[in-house]
């Protein structure tokens, strides 16, 4: 039996599909890490906002000398700046997560293409093997027909069409 001519291509496509699955796993890991970093940054921003609002409420509740009010105002302003930095970092994390999502979508599409190409080659191989089987069966059938035809034309004496004298019940 001859080997499948496209076996090298089939192996190559299987390797491409394996590599695409690996890249997808990596992309999904990056996406999960980006999501976790974004969630962590959002929690830090929420905490900073909570602290700033809490400090502002405390400042409104009490009466204090001007020097203390100035210190409190500076502290609240520092909290606002920290909150703004965290908001900027959160936007950066969200952009990173969006890029990770786009990369994962691209890798998913590449994996789907690789699987499609591999599936097409596997179907081609299956039809090729079926064709080989049919061809082999036709050859075997032809060989059997030839054997049957050659036996049908000979008698026990070995001469075609003439019965043997040694057989009982035969006359000449």
VMD Tcl script that builds the backbone (N, CA, C; Angstrom):
set m [mol new atoms 516]
animate dup $m
set s [atomselect $m all]
$s set {name element resname resid chain x y z} {
  {N N UNK 1 A 0.851 -1.178 0.000}
  {CA C UNK 1 A 0.000 0.000 0.000}
  {C C UNK 1 A 0.888 1.229 0.000}
  {N N UNK 2 A 0.596 2.138 -0.888}
  {CA C UNK 2 A 1.372 3.365 -0.939}
  {C C UNK 2 A 0.907 4.284 0.181}
  {N N UNK 3 A 1.819 5.142 0.627}
  {CA C UNK 3 A 1.480 6.064 1.699}
  {C C UNK 3 A 0.642 7.224 1.202}
  {N N UNK 4 A -0.005 7.863 2.108}
  {CA C UNK 4 A -0.841 9.018 1.787}
  {C C UNK 4 A 0.086 10.159 1.360}
  {N N UNK 5 A -0.100 10.661 0.181}
  {CA C UNK 5 A 0.794 11.666 -0.382}
  {C C UNK 5 A 0.780 12.978 0.395}
  {N N UNK 6 A -0.318 13.289 1.002}
  {CA C UNK 6 A -0.453 14.558 1.725}
  {C C UNK 6 A -0.200 14.408 3.219}
  {N N UNK 7 A 0.436 13.302 3.634}
  {CA C UNK 7 A 0.670 13.057 5.059}
  {C C UNK 7 A 1.518 14.169 5.677}
  {N N UNK 8 A 2.535 14.625 4.950}
  {CA C UNK 8 A 3.376 15.706 5.487}
  {C C UNK 8 A 2.543 16.966 5.713}
  {N N UNK 9 A 1.673 17.280 4.776}
  {CA C UNK 9 A 0.808 18.444 4.930}
  {C C UNK 9 A -0.173 18.241 6.085}
  {N N UNK 10 A -0.694 17.026 6.218}
  {CA C UNK 10 A -1.599 16.717 7.322}
  {C C UNK 10 A -0.884 16.898 8.662}
  {N N UNK 11 A 0.351 16.405 8.755}
  {CA C UNK 11 A 1.134 16.571 9.983}
  {C C UNK 11 A 1.415 18.050 10.255}
  {N N UNK 12 A 1.718 18.792 9.196}
  {CA C UNK 12 A 1.971 20.218 9.345}
  {C C UNK 12 A 0.734 20.942 9.860}
  {N N UNK 13 A -0.430 20.635 9.286}
  {CA C UNK 13 A -1.677 21.270 9.733}
  {C C UNK 13 A -2.005 20.896 11.175}
  {N N UNK 14 A -1.722 19.657 11.554}
  {CA C UNK 14 A -1.955 19.247 12.947}
  {C C UNK 14 A -1.041 20.031 13.875}
  {N N UNK 15 A 0.209 20.263 13.457}
  {CA C UNK 15 A 1.134 21.058 14.255}
  {C C UNK 15 A 0.681 22.502 14.373}
  {N N UNK 16 A 0.165 23.049 13.287}
  {CA C UNK 16 A -0.349 24.422 13.311}
  {C C UNK 16 A -1.532 24.514 14.274}
  {N N UNK 17 A -2.399 23.512 14.251}
  {CA C UNK 17 A -3.555 23.514 15.159}
  {C C UNK 17 A -3.095 23.414 16.612}
  {N N UNK 18 A -2.085 22.554 16.873}
  {CA C UNK 18 A -1.556 22.445 18.246}
  {C C UNK 18 A -0.960 23.777 18.701}
  {N N UNK 19 A -0.186 24.417 17.825}
  {CA C UNK 19 A 0.423 25.703 18.161}
  {C C UNK 19 A -0.651 26.766 18.404}
  {N N UNK 20 A -1.705 26.743 17.601}
  {CA C UNK 20 A -2.787 27.716 17.789}
  {C C UNK 20 A -3.490 27.489 19.122}
  {N N UNK 21 A -3.662 26.205 19.500}
  {CA C UNK 21 A -4.266 25.938 20.819}
  {C C UNK 21 A -3.376 26.469 21.933}
  {N N UNK 22 A -2.054 26.326 21.779}
  {CA C UNK 22 A -1.122 26.860 22.776}
  {C C UNK 22 A -1.188 28.374 22.856}
  {N N UNK 23 A -1.246 29.025 21.673}
  {CA C UNK 23 A -1.355 30.488 21.666}
  {C C UNK 23 A -2.675 30.939 22.271}
  {N N UNK 24 A -3.739 30.174 22.047}
  {CA C UNK 24 A -5.028 30.534 22.637}
  {C C UNK 24 A -4.964 30.424 24.154}
  {N N UNK 25 A -4.356 29.366 24.652}
  {CA C UNK 25 A -4.223 29.222 26.104}
  {C C UNK 25 A -3.425 30.389 26.683}
  {N N UNK 26 A -2.361 30.772 25.987}
  {CA C UNK 26 A -1.543 31.904 26.439}
  {C C UNK 26 A -2.352 33.201 26.406}
  {N N UNK 27 A -3.095 33.409 25.332}
  {CA C UNK 27 A -3.902 34.629 25.202}
  {C C UNK 27 A -4.987 34.689 26.269}
  {N N UNK 28 A -5.604 33.541 26.552}
  {CA C UNK 28 A -6.638 33.526 27.595}
  {C C UNK 28 A -6.020 33.764 28.973}
  {N N UNK 29 A -4.807 33.266 29.194}
  {CA C UNK 29 A -4.101 33.549 30.451}
  {C C UNK 29 A -3.802 35.029 30.585}
  {N N UNK 30 A -3.326 35.645 29.476}
  {CA C UNK 30 A -3.072 37.088 29.491}
  {C C UNK 30 A -4.354 37.859 29.767}
  {N N UNK 31 A -5.436 37.409 29.161}
  {CA C UNK 31 A -6.728 38.067 29.365}
  {C C UNK 31 A -7.162 37.962 30.824}
  {N N UNK 32 A -6.989 36.799 31.414}
  {CA C UNK 32 A -7.365 36.622 32.825}
  {C C UNK 32 A -6.498 37.505 33.729}
  {N N UNK 33 A -5.182 37.564 33.430}
  {CA C UNK 33 A -4.292 38.413 34.239}
  {C C UNK 33 A -4.658 39.888 34.080}
  {N N UNK 34 A -4.971 40.310 32.854}
  {CA C UNK 34 A -5.355 41.705 32.623}
  {C C UNK 34 A -6.664 42.022 33.344}
  {N N UNK 35 A -7.588 41.078 33.331}
  {CA C UNK 35 A -8.851 41.284 34.044}
  {C C UNK 35 A -8.640 41.382 35.543}
  {N N UNK 36 A -7.763 40.532 36.079}
  {CA C UNK 36 A -7.485 40.575 37.519}
  {C C UNK 36 A -6.800 41.884 37.896}
  {N N UNK 37 A -5.854 42.348 37.054}
  {CA C UNK 37 A -5.175 43.618 37.334}
  {C C UNK 37 A -6.165 44.774 37.272}
  {N N UNK 38 A -7.088 44.721 36.309}
  {CA C UNK 38 A -8.101 45.766 36.195}
  {C C UNK 38 A -9.016 45.762 37.412}
  {N N UNK 39 A -9.427 44.582 37.849}
  {CA C UNK 39 A -10.292 44.490 39.022}
  {C C UNK 39 A -9.579 44.986 40.275}
  {N N UNK 40 A -8.300 44.656 40.385}
  {CA C UNK 40 A -7.508 45.115 41.535}
  {C C UNK 40 A -7.394 46.639 41.525}
  {N N UNK 41 A -7.154 47.209 40.351}
  {CA C UNK 41 A -7.044 48.653 40.233}
  {C C UNK 41 A -8.390 49.319 40.529}
  {N N UNK 42 A -9.479 48.733 40.078}
  {CA C UNK 42 A -10.812 49.284 40.356}
  {C C UNK 42 A -11.089 49.262 41.853}
  {N N UNK 43 A -10.687 48.191 42.524}
  {CA C UNK 43 A -10.877 48.120 43.980}
  {C C UNK 43 A -10.047 49.189 44.688}
  {N N UNK 44 A -8.808 49.421 44.229}
  {CA C UNK 44 A -7.962 50.448 44.838}
  {C C UNK 44 A -8.563 51.836 44.611}
  {N N UNK 45 A -9.113 52.061 43.417}
  {CA C UNK 45 A -9.752 53.343 43.132}
  {C C UNK 45 A -10.993 53.535 44.005}
  {N N UNK 46 A -11.782 52.506 44.158}
  {CA C UNK 46 A -12.963 52.598 45.030}
  {C C UNK 46 A -12.561 52.914 46.461}
  {N N UNK 47 A -11.483 52.281 46.927}
  {CA C UNK 47 A -11.007 52.530 48.299}
  {C C UNK 47 A -10.513 53.964 48.443}
  {N N UNK 48 A -9.790 54.479 47.460}
  {CA C UNK 48 A -9.287 55.857 47.519}
  {C C UNK 48 A -10.452 56.849 47.518}
  {N N UNK 49 A -11.444 56.583 46.696}
  {CA C UNK 49 A -12.620 57.451 46.656}
  {C C UNK 49 A -13.353 57.425 47.989}
  {N N UNK 50 A -13.490 56.231 48.559}
  {CA C UNK 50 A -14.158 56.102 49.854}
  {C C UNK 50 A -13.410 56.890 50.931}
  {N N UNK 51 A -12.069 56.788 50.952}
  {CA C UNK 51 A -11.277 57.506 51.959}
  {C C UNK 51 A -11.411 59.017 51.783}
  {N N UNK 52 A -11.369 59.487 50.530}
  {CA C UNK 52 A -11.485 60.925 50.281}
  {C C UNK 52 A -12.847 61.438 50.719}
  {N N UNK 53 A -13.907 60.711 50.367}
  {CA C UNK 53 A -15.251 61.147 50.755}
  {C C UNK 53 A -15.434 61.103 52.271}
  {N N UNK 54 A -14.874 60.087 52.888}
  {CA C UNK 54 A -14.963 59.972 54.346}
  {C C UNK 54 A -14.249 61.145 55.021}
  {N N UNK 55 A -13.069 61.487 54.499}
  {CA C UNK 55 A -12.312 62.609 55.063}
  {C C UNK 55 A -13.069 63.921 54.833}
  {N N UNK 56 A -13.678 64.074 53.677}
  {CA C UNK 56 A -14.447 65.296 53.398}
  {C C UNK 56 A -15.634 65.439 54.327}
  {N N UNK 57 A -16.305 64.351 54.615}
  {CA C UNK 57 A -17.451 64.385 55.542}
  {C C UNK 57 A -16.983 64.736 56.955}
  {N N UNK 58 A -15.851 64.196 57.342}
  {CA C UNK 58 A -15.326 64.490 58.676}
  {C C UNK 58 A -14.960 65.962 58.787}
  {N N UNK 59 A -14.429 66.529 57.691}
  {CA C UNK 59 A -14.070 67.944 57.715}
  {C C UNK 59 A -15.304 68.829 57.821}
  {N N UNK 60 A -16.392 68.428 57.188}
  {CA C UNK 60 A -17.613 69.219 57.232}
  {C C UNK 60 A -18.304 69.121 58.592}
  {N N UNK 61 A -18.082 68.042 59.283}
  {CA C UNK 61 A -18.796 67.806 60.534}
  {C C UNK 61 A -18.258 68.660 61.678}
  {N N UNK 62 A -16.984 68.947 61.670}
  {CA C UNK 62 A -16.417 69.655 62.820}
  {C C UNK 62 A -15.950 71.050 62.470}
  {N N UNK 63 A -15.831 71.836 63.507}
  {CA C UNK 63 A -15.315 73.195 63.359}
  {C C UNK 63 A -13.866 73.123 63.813}
  {N N UNK 64 A -12.966 73.724 62.994}
  {CA C UNK 64 A -11.548 73.667 63.320}
  {C C UNK 64 A -10.900 74.993 62.967}
  {N N UNK 65 A -9.750 75.244 63.569}
  {CA C UNK 65 A -9.034 76.484 63.237}
  {C C UNK 65 A -8.584 76.473 61.770}
  {N N UNK 66 A -8.252 77.628 61.226}
  {CA C UNK 66 A -7.894 77.787 59.821}
  {C C UNK 66 A -6.679 76.955 59.450}
  {N N UNK 67 A -5.675 76.882 60.313}
  {CA C UNK 67 A -4.453 76.109 60.017}
  {C C UNK 67 A -4.795 74.638 59.838}
  {N N UNK 68 A -5.657 74.139 60.682}
  {CA C UNK 68 A -6.045 72.723 60.571}
  {C C UNK 68 A -6.886 72.491 59.324}
  {N N UNK 69 A -7.753 73.460 59.005}
  {CA C UNK 69 A -8.552 73.346 57.792}
  {C C UNK 69 A -7.669 73.326 56.552}
  {N N UNK 70 A -6.593 74.125 56.568}
  {CA C UNK 70 A -5.656 74.136 55.443}
  {C C UNK 70 A -4.990 72.777 55.316}
  {N N UNK 71 A -4.561 72.184 56.413}
  {CA C UNK 71 A -3.943 70.842 56.384}
  {C C UNK 71 A -4.935 69.805 55.877}
  {N N UNK 72 A -6.163 69.901 56.359}
  {CA C UNK 72 A -7.191 68.955 55.908}
  {C C UNK 72 A -7.454 69.117 54.410}
  {N N UNK 73 A -7.496 70.362 53.960}
  {CA C UNK 73 A -7.734 70.631 52.542}
  {C C UNK 73 A -6.605 70.038 51.695}
  {N N UNK 74 A -5.356 70.209 52.162}
  {CA C UNK 74 A -4.217 69.640 51.443}
  {C C UNK 74 A -4.300 68.110 51.420}
  {N N UNK 75 A -4.718 67.564 52.533}
  {CA C UNK 75 A -4.837 66.102 52.595}
  {C C UNK 75 A -5.911 65.599 51.620}
  {N N UNK 76 A -7.038 66.276 51.584}
  {CA C UNK 76 A -8.115 65.890 50.661}
  {C C UNK 76 A -7.637 66.054 49.220}
  {N N UNK 77 A -6.880 67.136 48.956}
  {CA C UNK 77 A -6.350 67.346 47.599}
  {C C UNK 77 A -5.370 66.223 47.237}
  {N N UNK 78 A -4.536 65.807 48.188}
  {CA C UNK 78 A -3.607 64.692 47.940}
  {C C UNK 78 A -4.389 63.408 47.655}
  {N N UNK 79 A -5.494 63.236 48.386}
  {CA C UNK 79 A -6.336 62.063 48.129}
  {C C UNK 79 A -6.955 62.133 46.731}
  {N N UNK 80 A -7.362 63.354 46.310}
  {CA C UNK 80 A -7.912 63.522 44.960}
  {C C UNK 80 A -6.868 63.188 43.899}
  {N N UNK 81 A -5.635 63.651 44.109}
  {CA C UNK 81 A -4.563 63.361 43.147}
  {C C UNK 81 A -4.288 61.859 43.078}
  {N N UNK 82 A -4.268 61.213 44.228}
  {CA C UNK 82 A -4.061 59.760 44.248}
  {C C UNK 82 A -5.208 59.060 43.520}
  {N N UNK 83 A -6.402 59.557 43.742}
  {CA C UNK 83 A -7.579 58.994 43.073}
  {C C UNK 83 A -7.475 59.186 41.558}
  {N N UNK 84 A -7.009 60.349 41.129}
  {CA C UNK 84 A -6.853 60.622 39.696}
  {C C UNK 84 A -5.786 59.704 39.094}
  {N N UNK 85 A -4.676 59.492 39.809}
  {CA C UNK 85 A -3.634 58.570 39.325}
  {C C UNK 85 A -4.188 57.157 39.202}
  {N N UNK 86 A -4.952 56.751 40.194}
  {CA C UNK 86 A -5.545 55.415 40.150}
  {C C UNK 86 A -6.553 55.294 39.002}
  {N N UNK 87 A -7.300 56.367 38.742}
  {CA C UNK 87 A -8.259 56.346 37.635}
  {C C UNK 87 A -7.517 56.212 36.303}
  {N N UNK 88 A -6.390 56.918 36.162}
  {CA C UNK 88 A -5.574 56.794 34.950}
  {C C UNK 88 A -5.014 55.388 34.800}
  {N N UNK 89 A -4.537 54.828 35.909}
  {CA C UNK 89 A -4.009 53.453 35.872}
  {C C UNK 89 A -5.116 52.464 35.534}
  {N N UNK 90 A -6.326 52.722 36.035}
  {CA C UNK 90 A -7.464 51.850 35.726}
  {C C UNK 90 A -7.782 51.909 34.231}
  {N N UNK 91 A -7.767 53.109 33.652}
  {CA C UNK 91 A -8.004 53.220 32.204}
  {C C UNK 91 A -6.942 52.450 31.417}
  {N N UNK 92 A -5.695 52.532 31.878}
  {CA C UNK 92 A -4.617 51.787 31.203}
  {C C UNK 92 A -4.860 50.284 31.311}
  {N N UNK 93 A -5.300 49.824 32.463}
  {CA C UNK 93 A -5.584 48.391 32.645}
  {C C UNK 93 A -6.750 47.953 31.759}
  {N N UNK 94 A -7.748 48.818 31.652}
  {CA C UNK 94 A -8.893 48.495 30.796}
  {C C UNK 94 A -8.469 48.413 29.328}
  {N N UNK 95 A -7.587 49.314 28.918}
  {CA C UNK 95 A -7.077 49.271 27.542}
  {C C UNK 95 A -6.262 48.000 27.323}
  {N N UNK 96 A -5.461 47.631 28.313}
  {CA C UNK 96 A -4.670 46.396 28.223}
  {C C UNK 96 A -5.586 45.177 28.123}
  {N N UNK 97 A -6.647 45.185 28.886}
  {CA C UNK 97 A -7.600 44.074 28.840}
  {C C UNK 97 A -8.292 44.015 27.481}
  {N N UNK 98 A -8.627 45.181 26.929}
  {CA C UNK 98 A -9.262 45.217 25.605}
  {C C UNK 98 A -8.310 44.663 24.540}
  {N N UNK 99 A -7.020 45.029 24.641}
  {CA C UNK 99 A -6.039 44.481 23.697}
  {C C UNK 99 A -5.925 42.972 23.856}
  {N N UNK 100 A -5.973 42.499 25.084}
  {CA C UNK 100 A -5.914 41.052 25.333}
  {C C UNK 100 A -7.133 40.350 24.747}
  {N N UNK 101 A -8.291 40.976 24.862}
  {CA C UNK 101 A -9.504 40.398 24.276}
  {C C UNK 101 A -9.399 40.326 22.756}
  {N N UNK 102 A -8.866 41.389 22.142}
  {CA C UNK 102 A -8.696 41.393 20.694}
  {C C UNK 102 A -7.710 40.306 20.261}
  {N N UNK 103 A -6.626 40.172 21.003}
  {CA C UNK 103 A -5.632 39.144 20.685}
  {C C UNK 103 A -6.251 37.761 20.813}
  {N N UNK 104 A -7.006 37.539 21.873}
  {CA C UNK 104 A -7.653 36.236 22.066}
  {C C UNK 104 A -8.647 35.956 20.938}
  {N N UNK 105 A -9.361 36.972 20.495}
  {CA C UNK 105 A -10.306 36.782 19.383}
  {C C UNK 105 A -9.560 36.426 18.102}
  {N N UNK 106 A -8.441 37.087 17.860}
  {CA C UNK 106 A -7.636 36.762 16.684}
  {C C UNK 106 A -7.088 35.347 16.739}
  {N N UNK 107 A -6.645 34.942 17.913}
  {CA C UNK 107 A -6.103 33.589 18.072}
  {C C UNK 107 A -7.219 32.557 17.930}
  {N N UNK 108 A -8.403 32.866 18.439}
  {CA C UNK 108 A -9.544 31.955 18.261}
  {C C UNK 108 A -9.857 31.766 16.780}
  {N N UNK 109 A -9.827 32.866 16.028}
  {CA C UNK 109 A -10.089 32.783 14.590}
  {C C UNK 109 A -9.016 31.955 13.888}
  {N N UNK 110 A -7.751 32.154 14.282}
  {CA C UNK 110 A -6.660 31.374 13.685}
  {C C UNK 110 A -6.812 29.895 14.018}
  {N N UNK 111 A -7.232 29.607 15.245}
  {CA C UNK 111 A -7.446 28.211 15.639}
  {C C UNK 111 A -8.587 27.603 14.838}
  {N N UNK 112 A -9.650 28.357 14.646}
  {CA C UNK 112 A -10.775 27.847 13.846}
  {C C UNK 112 A -10.331 27.561 12.415}
  {N N UNK 113 A -9.513 28.449 11.846}
  {CA C UNK 113 A -8.992 28.228 10.489}
  {C C UNK 113 A -8.118 26.980 10.447}
  {N N UNK 114 A -7.250 26.835 11.444}
  {CA C UNK 114 A -6.348 25.668 11.482}
  {C C UNK 114 A -7.146 24.379 11.624}
  {N N UNK 115 A -8.163 24.405 12.477}
  {CA C UNK 115 A -9.000 23.212 12.636}
  {C C UNK 115 A -9.749 22.883 11.350}
  {N N UNK 116 A -10.224 23.912 10.654}
  {CA C UNK 116 A -10.928 23.702 9.388}
  {C C UNK 116 A -10.018 23.074 8.348}
  {N N UNK 117 A -8.791 23.586 8.239}
  {CA C UNK 117 A -7.841 23.029 7.271}
  {C C UNK 117 A -7.494 21.589 7.632}
  {N N UNK 118 A -7.296 21.325 8.909}
  {CA C UNK 118 A -6.987 19.969 9.350}
  {C C UNK 118 A -8.156 19.033 9.075}
  {N N UNK 119 A -9.365 19.485 9.374}
  {CA C UNK 119 A -10.555 18.665 9.135}
  {C C UNK 119 A -10.717 18.351 7.641}
  {N N UNK 120 A -10.442 19.344 6.785}
  {CA C UNK 120 A -10.545 19.124 5.335}
  {C C UNK 120 A -9.543 18.065 4.887}
  {N N UNK 121 A -8.323 18.142 5.405}
  {CA C UNK 121 A -7.319 17.134 5.040}
  {C C UNK 121 A -7.690 15.758 5.576}
  {N N UNK 122 A -8.240 15.717 6.778}
  {CA C UNK 122 A -8.646 14.420 7.336}
  {C C UNK 122 A -9.779 13.818 6.506}
  {N N UNK 123 A -10.713 14.649 6.060}
  {CA C UNK 123 A -11.797 14.150 5.206}
  {C C UNK 123 A -11.241 13.683 3.862}
  {N N UNK 124 A -10.280 14.417 3.326}
  {CA C UNK 124 A -9.648 14.008 2.069}
  {C C UNK 124 A -8.960 12.665 2.237}
  {N N UNK 125 A -8.247 12.514 3.360}
  {CA C UNK 125 A -7.559 11.243 3.608}
  {C C UNK 125 A -8.561 10.101 3.726}
  {N N UNK 126 A -9.672 10.348 4.425}
  {CA C UNK 126 A -10.687 9.301 4.579}
  {C C UNK 126 A -11.266 8.907 3.220}
  {N N UNK 127 A -11.539 9.887 2.356}
  {CA C UNK 127 A -12.083 9.545 1.035}
  {C C UNK 127 A -11.016 8.862 0.180}
  {N N UNK 128 A -9.755 9.266 0.335}
  {CA C UNK 128 A -8.654 8.612 -0.373}
  {C C UNK 128 A -8.540 7.155 0.047}
  {N N UNK 129 A -8.614 6.906 1.363}
  {CA C UNK 129 A -8.540 5.527 1.869}
  {C C UNK 129 A -9.734 4.712 1.389}
  {N N UNK 130 A -10.920 5.328 1.355}
  {CA C UNK 130 A -12.109 4.626 0.859}
  {C C UNK 130 A -11.926 4.277 -0.616}
  {N N UNK 131 A -11.357 5.179 -1.392}
  {CA C UNK 131 A -11.077 4.910 -2.799}
  {C C UNK 131 A -10.090 3.771 -2.969}
  {N N UNK 132 A -9.067 3.741 -2.113}
  {CA C UNK 132 A -8.107 2.628 -2.138}
  {C C UNK 132 A -8.793 1.306 -1.836}
  {N N UNK 133 A -9.661 1.329 -0.812}
  {CA C UNK 133 A -10.385 0.099 -0.456}
  {C C UNK 133 A -11.249 -0.374 -1.617}
  {N N UNK 134 A -11.975 0.567 -2.242}
  {CA C UNK 134 A -12.822 0.204 -3.383}
  {C C UNK 134 A -11.984 -0.350 -4.531}
  {N N UNK 135 A -10.859 0.267 -4.789}
  {CA C UNK 135 A -9.968 -0.205 -5.859}
  {C C UNK 135 A -9.447 -1.600 -5.545}
  {N N UNK 136 A -9.055 -1.809 -4.296}
  {CA C UNK 136 A -8.562 -3.127 -3.870}
  {C C UNK 136 A -9.668 -4.171 -4.005}
  {N N UNK 137 A -10.880 -3.812 -3.603}
  {CA C UNK 137 A -12.010 -4.739 -3.712}
  {C C UNK 137 A -12.316 -5.064 -5.173}
  {N N UNK 138 A -12.245 -4.057 -6.055}
  {CA C UNK 138 A -12.465 -4.311 -7.483}
  {C C UNK 138 A -11.410 -5.270 -8.034}
  {N N UNK 139 A -10.160 -5.082 -7.625}
  {CA C UNK 139 A -9.091 -5.985 -8.075}
  {C C UNK 139 A -9.338 -7.405 -7.574}
  {N N UNK 140 A -9.735 -7.512 -6.294}
  {CA C UNK 140 A -10.016 -8.849 -5.739}
  {C C UNK 140 A -11.209 -9.481 -6.448}
  {N N UNK 141 A -12.255 -8.685 -6.708}
  {CA C UNK 141 A -13.420 -9.208 -7.424}
  {C C UNK 141 A -13.038 -9.660 -8.831}
  {N N UNK 142 A -12.211 -8.876 -9.511}
  {CA C UNK 142 A -11.767 -9.251 -10.858}
  {C C UNK 142 A -10.952 -10.537 -10.817}
  {N N UNK 143 A -10.103 -10.665 -9.805}
  {CA C UNK 143 A -9.296 -11.877 -9.676}
  {C C UNK 143 A -10.192 -13.083 -9.395}
  {N N UNK 144 A -11.191 -12.915 -8.545}
  {CA C UNK 144 A -12.113 -14.015 -8.262}
  {C C UNK 144 A -12.933 -14.372 -9.496}
  {N N UNK 145 A -13.384 -13.359 -10.229}
  {CA C UNK 145 A -14.124 -13.622 -11.476}
  {C C UNK 145 A -13.259 -14.394 -12.462}
  {N N UNK 146 A -11.993 -14.042 -12.531}
  {CA C UNK 146 A -11.082 -14.735 -13.439}
  {C C UNK 146 A -10.902 -16.181 -13.020}
  {N N UNK 147 A -10.788 -16.412 -11.714}
  {CA C UNK 147 A -10.641 -17.785 -11.214}
  {C C UNK 147 A -11.899 -18.580 -11.510}
  {N N UNK 148 A -13.053 -17.995 -11.246}
  {CA C UNK 148 A -14.317 -18.689 -11.490}
  {C C UNK 148 A -14.483 -18.960 -12.979}
  {N N UNK 149 A -14.178 -17.999 -13.814}
  {CA C UNK 149 A -14.299 -18.170 -15.257}
  {C C UNK 149 A -13.342 -19.245 -15.757}
  {N N UNK 150 A -12.135 -19.260 -15.256}
  {CA C UNK 150 A -11.169 -20.255 -15.717}
  {C C UNK 150 A -11.560 -21.648 -15.252}
  {N N UNK 151 A -12.161 -21.782 -14.100}
  {CA C UNK 151 A -12.587 -23.096 -13.604}
  {C C UNK 151 A -13.842 -23.580 -14.317}
  {N N UNK 152 A -14.713 -22.679 -14.675}
  {CA C UNK 152 A -15.967 -23.064 -15.325}
  {C C UNK 152 A -15.716 -23.636 -16.711}
  {N N UNK 153 A -14.672 -23.237 -17.383}
  {CA C UNK 153 A -14.400 -23.697 -18.734}
  {C C UNK 153 A -13.604 -24.982 -18.800}
  {N N UNK 154 A -13.157 -25.537 -17.711}
  {CA C UNK 154 A -12.360 -26.771 -17.734}
  {C C UNK 154 A -13.117 -27.897 -17.075}
  {N N UNK 155 A -12.838 -29.107 -17.551}
  {CA C UNK 155 A -13.455 -30.273 -16.924}
  {C C UNK 155 A -12.438 -30.910 -16.004}
  {N N UNK 156 A -12.840 -32.014 -15.403}
  {CA C UNK 156 A -11.937 -32.699 -14.490}
  {C C UNK 156 A -10.761 -33.324 -15.238}
  {N N UNK 157 A -10.916 -33.586 -16.515}
  {CA C UNK 157 A -9.828 -34.193 -17.272}
  {C C UNK 157 A -8.799 -33.157 -17.666}
  {N N UNK 158 A -9.150 -31.901 -17.562}
  {CA C UNK 158 A -8.196 -30.862 -17.873}
  {C C UNK 158 A -8.395 -30.281 -19.247}
  {N N UNK 159 A -9.246 -30.907 -20.104}
  {CA C UNK 159 A -9.498 -30.352 -21.420}
  {C C UNK 159 A -10.818 -29.618 -21.390}
  {N N UNK 160 A -10.817 -28.404 -21.867}
  {CA C UNK 160 A -12.047 -27.627 -21.821}
  {C C UNK 160 A -13.129 -28.242 -22.694}
  {N N UNK 161 A -14.319 -28.367 -22.126}
  {CA C UNK 161 A -15.489 -28.811 -22.850}
  {C C UNK 161 A -15.608 -30.313 -23.058}
  {N N UNK 162 A -14.640 -31.142 -22.749}
  {CA C UNK 162 A -14.697 -32.605 -22.937}
  {C C UNK 162 A -14.755 -33.302 -21.604}
  {N N UNK 163 A -15.722 -34.109 -21.404}
  {CA C UNK 163 A -15.780 -34.865 -20.156}
  {C C UNK 163 A -14.735 -35.975 -20.160}
  {N N UNK 164 A -14.320 -36.358 -19.039}
  {CA C UNK 164 A -13.317 -37.418 -18.890}
  {C C UNK 164 A -13.972 -38.775 -19.010}
  {N N UNK 165 A -13.266 -39.803 -19.570}
  {CA C UNK 165 A -13.801 -41.144 -19.729}
  {C C UNK 165 A -13.844 -41.888 -18.405}
  {N N UNK 166 A -13.016 -41.453 -17.517}
  {CA C UNK 166 A -12.938 -42.186 -16.264}
  {C C UNK 166 A -14.056 -41.847 -15.307}
  {N N UNK 167 A -14.840 -40.931 -15.666}
  {CA C UNK 167 A -15.938 -40.563 -14.766}
  {C C UNK 167 A -17.107 -41.482 -14.993}
  {N N UNK 168 A -17.680 -42.022 -13.902}
  {CA C UNK 168 A -18.835 -42.891 -14.085}
  {C C UNK 168 A -20.027 -42.111 -14.588}
  {N N UNK 169 A -20.782 -42.730 -15.408}
  {CA C UNK 169 A -22.016 -42.124 -15.918}
  {C C UNK 169 A -21.777 -41.299 -17.158}
  {N N UNK 170 A -20.614 -41.345 -17.701}
  {CA C UNK 170 A -20.374 -40.576 -18.926}
  {C C UNK 170 A -20.303 -41.538 -20.093}
  {N N UNK 171 A -20.798 -41.191 -21.209}
  {CA C UNK 171 A -20.769 -42.035 -22.394}
  {C C UNK 171 A -20.073 -41.300 -23.510}
  {N N UNK 172 A -19.607 -42.158 -24.410}
  {CA C UNK 172 A -19.000 -41.615 -25.609}
  {C C UNK 172 A -19.636 -42.095 -26.814}
}
mol reanalyze $m
mol bondsrecalc $m
mol representation Tube
mol addrep $m
